[in-house]
């Protein structure tokens, strides 16, 4: 999250992408960093043991949300 906030404050569009078990942690950290509106996209957890095909399917499902987030300024 630190990197995303740093990029955004420099004017570089950035988003935070993580699995959905990190929603509360991401919100808390973004708020603590003074950037509660940082764009973020969450995918279903877990991701660690997924196959390449499963990861591609997750990416396909998240694609529209990622494009929307990266093109919406926070």
MOPAC internal coordinates of N, CA, C and O (Angstrom, degrees):
PM7 1SCF
backbone

  N    0.0000 0     0.00 0     0.00 0    0    0    0
  C    1.4416 1     0.00 0     0.00 0    1    0    0
  C    1.5269 1   110.37 1     0.00 0    2    1    0
  O    1.2310 1   120.38 1   145.00 1    3    2    1
  N    1.3286 1   116.88 1   -35.00 1    3    2    1
  C    1.4732 1   119.17 1   179.12 1    5    3    2
  C    1.5280 1   110.62 1   -57.62 1    6    5    3
  O    1.2310 1   120.57 1   136.03 1    7    6    5
  N    1.3280 1   116.52 1   -43.97 1    7    6    5
  C    1.4650 1   120.03 1  -178.83 1    9    7    6
  C    1.5210 1   111.71 1   -64.33 1   10    9    7
  O    1.2310 1   120.56 1   139.32 1   11   10    9
  N    1.3293 1   116.54 1   -40.68 1   11   10    9
  C    1.4621 1   120.51 1  -179.67 1   13   11   10
  C    1.5286 1   109.70 1   -63.02 1   14   13   11
  O    1.2310 1   120.43 1   133.25 1   15   14   13
  N    1.3216 1   116.79 1   -46.75 1   15   14   13
  C    1.4633 1   121.28 1   179.11 1   17   15   14
  C    1.5289 1   110.15 1   -61.92 1   18   17   15
  O    1.2310 1   120.12 1   136.79 1   19   18   17
  N    1.3276 1   117.37 1   -43.21 1   19   18   17
  C    1.4613 1   120.85 1   179.17 1   21   19   18
  C    1.5244 1   110.87 1   -60.35 1   22   21   19
  O    1.2310 1   120.27 1   133.25 1   23   22   21
  N    1.3174 1   117.10 1   -46.75 1   23   22   21
  C    1.4645 1   120.11 1   179.19 1   25   23   22
  C    1.5220 1   111.40 1   -61.67 1   26   25   23
  O    1.2310 1   120.55 1   133.46 1   27   26   25
  N    1.3245 1   116.56 1   -46.54 1   27   26   25
  C    1.4635 1   120.30 1  -179.25 1   29   27   26
  C    1.5256 1   112.00 1   -61.07 1   30   29   27
  O    1.2310 1   120.36 1   139.41 1   31   30   29
  N    1.3240 1   116.91 1   -40.59 1   31   30   29
  C    1.4684 1   118.90 1  -179.56 1   33   31   30
  C    1.5263 1   111.32 1   -68.85 1   34   33   31
  O    1.2310 1   120.13 1   160.30 1   35   34   33
  N    1.3193 1   117.35 1   -19.70 1   35   34   33
  C    1.4703 1   121.75 1   175.86 1   37   35   34
  C    1.5230 1   111.79 1   -88.99 1   38   37   35
  O    1.2310 1   120.70 1   178.49 1   39   38   37
  N    1.3408 1   116.27 1    -1.51 1   39   38   37
  C    1.4543 1   120.38 1   179.57 1   41   39   38
  C    1.5117 1   114.45 1    89.03 1   42   41   39
  O    1.2310 1   120.33 1  -169.29 1   43   42   41
  N    1.3297 1   116.97 1    10.71 1   43   42   41
  C    1.4587 1   121.53 1   178.41 1   45   43   42
  C    1.5291 1   108.01 1   -96.58 1   46   45   43
  O    1.2310 1   119.68 1   -63.00 1   47   46   45
  N    1.3280 1   118.22 1   117.00 1   47   46   45
  C    1.4654 1   119.63 1   179.41 1   49   47   46
  C    1.5289 1   111.20 1   -58.94 1   50   49   47
  O    1.2310 1   120.83 1   -48.97 1   51   50   49
  N    1.3129 1   116.02 1   131.03 1   51   50   49
  C    1.4575 1   121.44 1  -178.98 1   53   51   50
  C    1.5193 1   109.29 1  -149.94 1   54   53   51
  O    1.2310 1   120.73 1   -27.62 1   55   54   53
  N    1.3135 1   116.20 1   152.38 1   55   54   53
  C    1.4604 1   120.46 1   176.13 1   57   55   54
  C    1.5198 1   108.92 1  -136.88 1   58   57   55
  O    1.2310 1   121.82 1   -23.03 1   59   58   57
  N    1.3153 1   114.12 1   156.97 1   59   58   57
  C    1.4638 1   122.82 1   178.58 1   61   59   58
  C    1.5215 1   106.85 1   -99.93 1   62   61   59
  O    1.2310 1   120.28 1   -54.08 1   63   62   61
  N    1.3291 1   117.07 1   125.92 1   63   62   61
  C    1.4644 1   121.98 1   177.94 1   65   63   62
  C    1.5190 1   107.46 1  -122.37 1   66   65   63
  O    1.2310 1   121.14 1   -52.84 1   67   66   65
  N    1.3357 1   115.43 1   127.16 1   67   66   65
  C    1.4671 1   120.29 1  -179.70 1   69   67   66
  C    1.5182 1   109.01 1  -154.57 1   70   69   67
  O    1.2310 1   120.76 1    -6.79 1   71   70   69
  N    1.3198 1   116.15 1   173.21 1   71   70   69
  C    1.4581 1   118.91 1   176.00 1   73   71   70
  C    1.5252 1   109.54 1   -79.28 1   74   73   71
  O    1.2310 1   121.62 1   -22.17 1   75   74   73
  N    1.3127 1   114.51 1   157.83 1   75   74   73
  C    1.4645 1   120.58 1  -168.62 1   77   75   74
  C    1.5251 1   116.21 1   -67.87 1   78   77   75
  O    1.2310 1   119.30 1   170.77 1   79   78   77
  N    1.3074 1   118.94 1    -9.23 1   79   78   77
  C    1.4681 1   118.81 1   175.33 1   81   79   78
  C    1.5311 1   111.67 1   -73.92 1   82   81   79
  O    1.2310 1   120.70 1   170.59 1   83   82   81
  N    1.3287 1   116.26 1    -9.41 1   83   82   81
  C    1.4511 1   120.55 1  -177.63 1   85   83   82
  C    1.5334 1   113.67 1  -102.31 1   86   85   83
  O    1.2310 1   119.86 1  -166.72 1   87   86   85
  N    1.3221 1   117.87 1    13.28 1   87   86   85
  C    1.4635 1   121.02 1  -178.72 1   89   87   86
  C    1.5216 1   111.55 1   -57.23 1   90   89   87
  O    1.2310 1   120.30 1   125.05 1   91   90   89
  N    1.3268 1   117.02 1   -54.95 1   91   90   89
  C    1.4656 1   120.26 1  -177.77 1   93   91   90
  C    1.5177 1   111.92 1   -63.67 1   94   93   91
  O    1.2310 1   120.04 1   139.16 1   95   94   93
  N    1.3141 1   117.52 1   -40.84 1   95   94   93
  C    1.4622 1   120.72 1   179.56 1   97   95   94
  C    1.5229 1   110.55 1   -64.23 1   98   97   95
  O    1.2310 1   120.08 1   139.48 1   99   98   97
  N    1.3276 1   117.45 1   -40.52 1   99   98   97
  C    1.4591 1   120.93 1   179.39 1  101   99   98
  C    1.5252 1   111.14 1   -65.37 1  102  101   99
  O    1.2310 1   120.67 1   137.65 1  103  102  101
  N    1.3279 1   116.32 1   -42.35 1  103  102  101
  C    1.4613 1   119.83 1   178.14 1  105  103  102
  C    1.5263 1   111.00 1   -62.86 1  106  105  103
  O    1.2310 1   120.58 1   135.62 1  107  106  105
  N    1.3137 1   116.49 1   -44.38 1  107  106  105
  C    1.4636 1   120.70 1  -179.38 1  109  107  106
  C    1.5282 1   111.11 1   -64.15 1  110  109  107
  O    1.2310 1   120.45 1   136.19 1  111  110  109
  N    1.3262 1   116.74 1   -43.81 1  111  110  109
  C    1.4582 1   119.10 1  -178.41 1  113  111  110
  C    1.5247 1   111.31 1   -69.19 1  114  113  111
  O    1.2310 1   120.12 1   138.53 1  115  114  113
  N    1.3249 1   117.38 1   -41.47 1  115  114  113
  C    1.4685 1   119.73 1   178.34 1  117  115  114
  C    1.5218 1   110.57 1   -60.61 1  118  117  115
  O    1.2310 1   120.37 1   138.10 1  119  118  117
  N    1.3098 1   116.89 1   -41.90 1  119  118  117
  C    1.4624 1   120.98 1   178.35 1  121  119  118
  C    1.5196 1   110.69 1   -65.24 1  122  121  119
  O    1.2310 1   120.39 1   135.78 1  123  122  121
  N    1.3392 1   116.86 1   -44.22 1  123  122  121
  C    1.4621 1   120.87 1  -179.90 1  125  123  122
  C    1.5255 1   111.53 1   -62.38 1  126  125  123
  O    1.2310 1   120.64 1   149.34 1  127  126  125
  N    1.3424 1   116.39 1   -30.66 1  127  126  125
  C    1.4592 1   120.56 1   179.87 1  129  127  126
  C    1.5286 1   111.75 1   -85.01 1  130  129  127
  O    1.2310 1   120.79 1  -178.89 1  131  130  129
  N    1.3295 1   116.09 1     1.11 1  131  130  129
  C    1.4562 1   119.98 1   178.43 1  133  131  130
  C    1.5151 1   114.44 1    78.55 1  134  133  131
  O    1.2310 1   120.37 1  -158.60 1  135  134  133
  N    1.3239 1   116.90 1    21.40 1  135  134  133
  C    1.4480 1   121.32 1  -177.59 1  137  135  134
  C    1.5269 1   109.60 1  -137.18 1  138  137  135
  O    1.2310 1   120.12 1  -117.32 1  139  138  137
  N    1.3270 1   117.38 1    62.68 1  139  138  137
  C    1.4636 1   120.31 1  -173.66 1  141  139  138
  C    1.5249 1   114.75 1   -66.56 1  142  141  139
  O    1.2310 1   120.16 1   165.75 1  143  142  141
  N    1.3267 1   117.31 1   -14.25 1  143  142  141
  C    1.4579 1   119.80 1  -178.41 1  145  143  142
  C    1.5243 1   113.52 1   -97.28 1  146  145  143
  O    1.2310 1   120.11 1  -170.43 1  147  146  145
  N    1.3282 1   117.39 1     9.57 1  147  146  145
  C    1.4640 1   119.56 1  -179.87 1  149  147  146
  C    1.5331 1   108.85 1   -54.70 1  150  149  147
  O    1.2310 1   121.40 1   -43.94 1  151  150  149
  N    1.3257 1   114.92 1   136.06 1  151  150  149
  C    1.4603 1   119.97 1  -178.55 1  153  151  150
  C    1.5248 1   110.43 1   -69.81 1  154  153  151
  O    1.2310 1   121.40 1   -40.11 1  155  154  153
  N    1.3300 1   114.92 1   139.89 1  155  154  153
  C    1.4753 1   119.33 1   179.74 1  157  155  154
  C    1.5183 1   110.03 1  -149.05 1  158  157  155
  O    1.2310 1   121.74 1   -32.17 1  159  158  157
  N    1.3209 1   114.27 1   147.83 1  159  158  157
  C    1.4596 1   122.66 1   177.48 1  161  159  158
  C    1.5165 1   106.99 1  -130.98 1  162  161  159
  O    1.2310 1   121.24 1   -45.28 1  163  162  161
  N    1.3236 1   115.24 1   134.72 1  163  162  161
  C    1.4617 1   120.05 1  -179.70 1  165  163  162
  C    1.5225 1   109.90 1  -117.93 1  166  165  163
  O    1.2310 1   121.37 1   -39.48 1  167  166  165
  N    1.3161 1   114.98 1   140.52 1  167  166  165
  C    1.4661 1   122.38 1   177.69 1  169  167  166
  C    1.5251 1   108.42 1  -114.45 1  170  169  167
  O    1.2310 1   120.33 1   -18.49 1  171  170  169
  N    1.3371 1   116.98 1   161.51 1  171  170  169
  C    1.4633 1   119.47 1  -179.60 1  173  171  170
  C    1.5350 1   112.36 1   -60.31 1  174  173  171
  O    1.2310 1   121.78 1   -39.40 1  175  174  173
  N    1.3033 1   114.19 1   140.60 1  175  174  173
  C    1.4645 1   122.50 1   177.03 1  177  175  174
  C    1.5225 1   108.02 1   -94.20 1  178  177  175
  O    1.2310 1   118.28 1   -30.27 1  179  178  177
  N    1.2906 1   120.88 1   149.73 1  179  178  177
  C    1.4682 1   128.86 1    -1.98 1  181  179  178
  C    1.5240 1   111.01 1   -87.92 1  182  181  179
  O    1.2310 1   121.05 1   -15.75 1  183  182  181
  N    1.3202 1   115.59 1   164.25 1  183  182  181
  C    1.4619 1   119.43 1   174.75 1  185  183  182
  C    1.5268 1   111.96 1  -118.26 1  186  185  183
  O    1.2310 1   120.26 1   161.87 1  187  186  185
  N    1.3028 1   117.10 1   -18.13 1  187  186  185
  C    1.4623 1   121.58 1  -172.43 1  189  187  186
  C    1.5268 1   113.62 1   -56.78 1  190  189  187
  O    1.2310 1   119.83 1   136.90 1  191  190  189
  N    1.3125 1   117.94 1   -43.10 1  191  190  189
  C    1.4666 1   119.91 1  -173.69 1  193  191  190
  C    1.5262 1   113.54 1  -102.33 1  194  193  191
  O    1.2310 1   120.18 1  -163.64 1  195  194  193
  N    1.2986 1   117.26 1    16.36 1  195  194  193
  C    1.4665 1   120.17 1  -179.46 1  197  195  194
  C    1.5226 1   110.84 1   -78.65 1  198  197  195
  O    1.2310 1   121.61 1   -29.96 1  199  198  197
  N    1.3254 1   114.53 1   150.04 1  199  198  197
  C    1.4658 1   120.35 1   176.74 1  201  199  198
  C    1.5303 1   108.88 1   -75.36 1  202  201  199
  O    1.2310 1   121.14 1   -11.75 1  203  202  201
  N    1.3183 1   115.43 1   168.25 1  203  202  201
  C    1.4606 1   119.97 1   176.84 1  205  203  202
  C    1.5243 1   110.82 1   -59.04 1  206  205  203
  O    1.2310 1   120.34 1   138.39 1  207  206  205
  N    1.3263 1   116.96 1   -41.61 1  207  206  205
  C    1.4617 1   120.06 1   179.55 1  209  207  206
  C    1.5253 1   111.23 1   -64.79 1  210  209  207
  O    1.2310 1   120.04 1   140.61 1  211  210  209
  N    1.3173 1   117.52 1   -39.39 1  211  210  209
  C    1.4631 1   120.80 1   177.68 1  213  211  210
  C    1.5341 1   110.88 1   -65.18 1  214  213  211
  O    1.2310 1   120.67 1   140.53 1  215  214  213
  N    1.3207 1   116.32 1   -39.47 1  215  214  213
  C    1.4690 1   119.75 1   178.51 1  217  215  214
  C    1.5332 1   110.75 1   -66.50 1  218  217  215
  O    1.2310 1   120.39 1   141.47 1  219  218  217
  N    1.3227 1   116.86 1   -38.53 1  219  218  217
  C    1.4647 1   119.60 1   176.71 1  221  219  218
  C    1.5278 1   110.35 1   -63.13 1  222  221  219
  O    1.2310 1   120.51 1   139.52 1  223  222  221
  N    1.3242 1   116.62 1   -40.48 1  223  222  221
  C    1.4679 1   120.56 1   178.86 1  225  223  222
  C    1.5361 1   110.16 1   -63.63 1  226  225  223
  O    1.2310 1   119.99 1   138.24 1  227  226  225
  N    1.3344 1   117.63 1   -41.76 1  227  226  225
  C    1.4606 1   120.50 1   176.66 1  229  227  226
  C    1.5222 1   110.96 1   -62.26 1  230  229  227
  O    1.2310 1   120.72 1   137.13 1  231  230  229
  N    1.3189 1   116.22 1   -42.87 1  231  230  229
  C    1.4659 1   120.28 1   178.81 1  233  231  230
  C    1.5273 1   110.56 1   -62.39 1  234  233  231
  O    1.2310 1   120.55 1   138.01 1  235  234  233
  N    1.3225 1   116.56 1   -41.99 1  235  234  233
  C    1.4644 1   119.81 1   177.99 1  237  235  234
  C    1.5269 1   111.09 1   -61.54 1  238  237  235
  O    1.2310 1   120.49 1   138.68 1  239  238  237
  N    1.3285 1   116.66 1   -41.32 1  239  238  237
  C    1.4654 1   120.79 1   179.55 1  241  239  238
  C    1.5330 1   111.81 1   -66.25 1  242  241  239
  O    1.2310 1   120.53 1   146.76 1  243  242  241
  N    1.3090 1   116.59 1   -33.24 1  243  242  241
  C    1.4671 1   121.25 1  -176.48 1  245  243  242
  C    1.5259 1   112.59 1   -89.51 1  246  245  243
  O    1.2310 1   119.61 1   169.82 1  247  246  245
  N    1.3134 1   118.35 1   -10.18 1  247  246  245
  C    1.4619 1   122.45 1  -172.13 1  249  247  246
  C    1.5285 1   112.90 1   -52.25 1  250  249  247
  O    1.2310 1   119.96 1   127.86 1  251  250  249
  N    1.3216 1   117.69 1   -52.14 1  251  250  249
  C    1.4684 1   119.95 1  -177.18 1  253  251  250
  C    1.5233 1   111.70 1   -61.03 1  254  253  251
  O    1.2310 1   120.67 1   139.11 1  255  254  253
  N    1.3281 1   116.33 1   -40.89 1  255  254  253
  C    1.4741 1   119.99 1   179.17 1  257  255  254
  C    1.5275 1   110.96 1   -66.37 1  258  257  255
  O    1.2310 1   120.43 1   142.96 1  259  258  257
  N    1.3245 1   116.79 1   -37.04 1  259  258  257
  C    1.4662 1   120.82 1   178.79 1  261  259  258
  C    1.5304 1   110.37 1   -66.41 1  262  261  259
  O    1.2310 1   120.19 1   133.95 1  263  262  261
  N    1.3224 1   117.23 1   -46.05 1  263  262  261
  C    1.4659 1   120.65 1   178.95 1  265  263  262
  C    1.5270 1   110.24 1   -62.05 1  266  265  263
  O    1.2310 1   120.35 1   136.06 1  267  266  265
  N    1.3269 1   116.94 1   -43.94 1  267  266  265
  C    1.4631 1   120.32 1   179.17 1  269  267  266
  C    1.5211 1   110.77 1   -61.63 1  270  269  267
  O    1.2310 1   120.33 1   137.97 1  271  270  269
  N    1.3350 1   116.97 1   -42.03 1  271  270  269
  C    1.4610 1   120.63 1  -177.74 1  273  271  270
  C    1.5298 1   111.49 1   -68.51 1  274  273  271
  O    1.2310 1   120.07 1   139.97 1  275  274  273
  N    1.3055 1   117.48 1   -40.03 1  275  274  273
  C    1.4757 1   119.70 1  -176.36 1  277  275  274
  C    1.5275 1   111.38 1   -75.51 1  278  277  275
  O    1.2310 1   120.38 1   160.62 1  279  278  277
  N    1.3188 1   116.88 1   -19.38 1  279  278  277
  C    1.4653 1   119.21 1   179.98 1  281  279  278
  C    1.5269 1   112.61 1  -101.37 1  282  281  279
  O    1.2310 1   120.53 1  -177.29 1  283  282  281
  N    1.3212 1   116.60 1     2.71 1  283  282  281
  C    1.4628 1   122.31 1   176.73 1  285  283  282
  C    1.5095 1   108.36 1  -110.51 1  286  285  283
  O    1.2310 1   120.54 1   -62.03 1  287  286  285
  N    1.3014 1   116.58 1   117.97 1  287  286  285
  C    1.4773 1   119.71 1  -179.56 1  289  287  286
  C    1.5086 1   109.98 1   -73.62 1  290  289  287
  O    1.2310 1   120.94 1   -41.80 1  291  290  289
  N    1.3305 1   115.80 1   138.20 1  291  290  289
  C    1.4643 1   119.72 1   177.77 1  293  291  290
  C    1.5009 1   111.00 1   -90.66 1  294  293  291
  O    1.2310 1   120.10 1   180.00 1  295  294  293

